[in-house]
Amino acid sequence: MATTYTARFWDKASPINGCPAEKALTSFGLADSQKLGILSADGRDCITKIFNAAASDADLTAWLDEQNNQAAAQEQVAQQEQQQGQTLQQQVAALGQQVATLTAQNAALGKQVAALSAAGKVGE
């Protein structure tokens, strides 16, 4: 199942994944005129984006929707690739069976030709 993110604007006071707020502020280089959007999945903050201070909840939601759509599309591609891989494996197995059948038929025909040749019924 595709990852589903939740989003929030960071309050510039709470730790991010255990990183103290002051260290996170320094690390992100966040100016007073900026907000940090955070996407979380499974209880972990995992994607960030810097917005200007005028960014609204609608801007955050649009970003969230975009990221969730990308995650769903990636999951769909992964499922299709897995299905294609399984189909290819089945086709390879079927071709292997056909090769085995043709090899057995070829061997049987070879024996028939040898028997006919030994009986003098096959010209050289």
N, C-alpha and C positions, 0 to 999 in steps of 0.2 A: 504494500500500500504506500502511496506517495506521502512524503512528509507534508504535514499541514502546519503552517507557521501561525503564530499569534504575534501581534505588533504592539509596540508602545513607544512613546517618547521617553527618553531617559530623563530622570529628575536631577541629574548631575550630583546626586548625593548617595544613591544606593550603589553598592558594589556591583560589578558586572562579572558574573562567573567567578566570584571570590576575589576579584581584583578591586582593591580599594578605589573609591571614587576619585581621589586626588591623582592617583597614578593613571587611572583611565582618562581623566581630563588631559593630563600631560601627553599621554600616548596618542590620543586622538587629535590633539592640537585644537580642541574645540574652542572657538571664540564665543564671546557673549552674544554675538549676532547669529549664532547657530544653535540648532537642536540636533540631537542624535536619535535617530530612529533605530530601534532594535527589534529584530525578529527572533523569536524563540521557538524551539521545538523540543518536545520531551523534557521540559524543565530547564533547558540550557539556552542561553543567549548565543546565537550562532551567526547572525548576519547583521551588519550595521550599515547605516547610511547617514551621511551628514545632510541636514536640511537647513534652509535659512530660517531665521527666527519667526518669520511670518507663516511658515508651513502650518497647515491645519490638520485636523484629524482626517479630513477627506484626502489630503495628500498622503498621509500615512496609510490609509486604507487602500488607496490606489496602488501604492508600492507593495503592500501586503498581497493584494489580489494578483499583481504581476508575478510576484515570487511564488505564490501558491500555484498559479497557472503554469509557470515554468517547471515547477517540481512535478506537477501532474503530467505534463508533456514528457518529461524525462522518464518518468515511471512507465508511461505508455510505450515509449521507444524501447526501454529495457525489456518489457514484457514481449513486445513484437520480436525483438532480437532473440529472446529465449525460445519463443515459439518457432522461429525460423531455424534455430539451432537444432531443436528437437525434430523438426521436419527433415532437415538435412541428414540427421542421424538415421532416421527411418528410411530415407531414400538410399543411403549408403548400405544399410543392412539388406534392403530389397535387391539392390544391384549385386551385392555379394552373393545372395542366394541365386540370382540369375547366372552369375559367372560359374558358380558351383554346378548348376544344372547343365549349362552348356559344356563345361569341362567333362562332365560325366557322359553326356551325349557324344562328344567328340571321341572320348576313349572307347565307347561302345562301337561307334562307326569305324574306328581304327581296327578294332578286333574283327569286325565284319569284313573289312577290306583284306585283312591278313588271312582270314579263313578262305575267302573267295580266291585270293591269290594263290594260296596253297593248293586249292582244288583246281587251279588252272583256269579259272573262270574270269580272271582279270588280266587283260593284256598289258604289256609293259610299254 
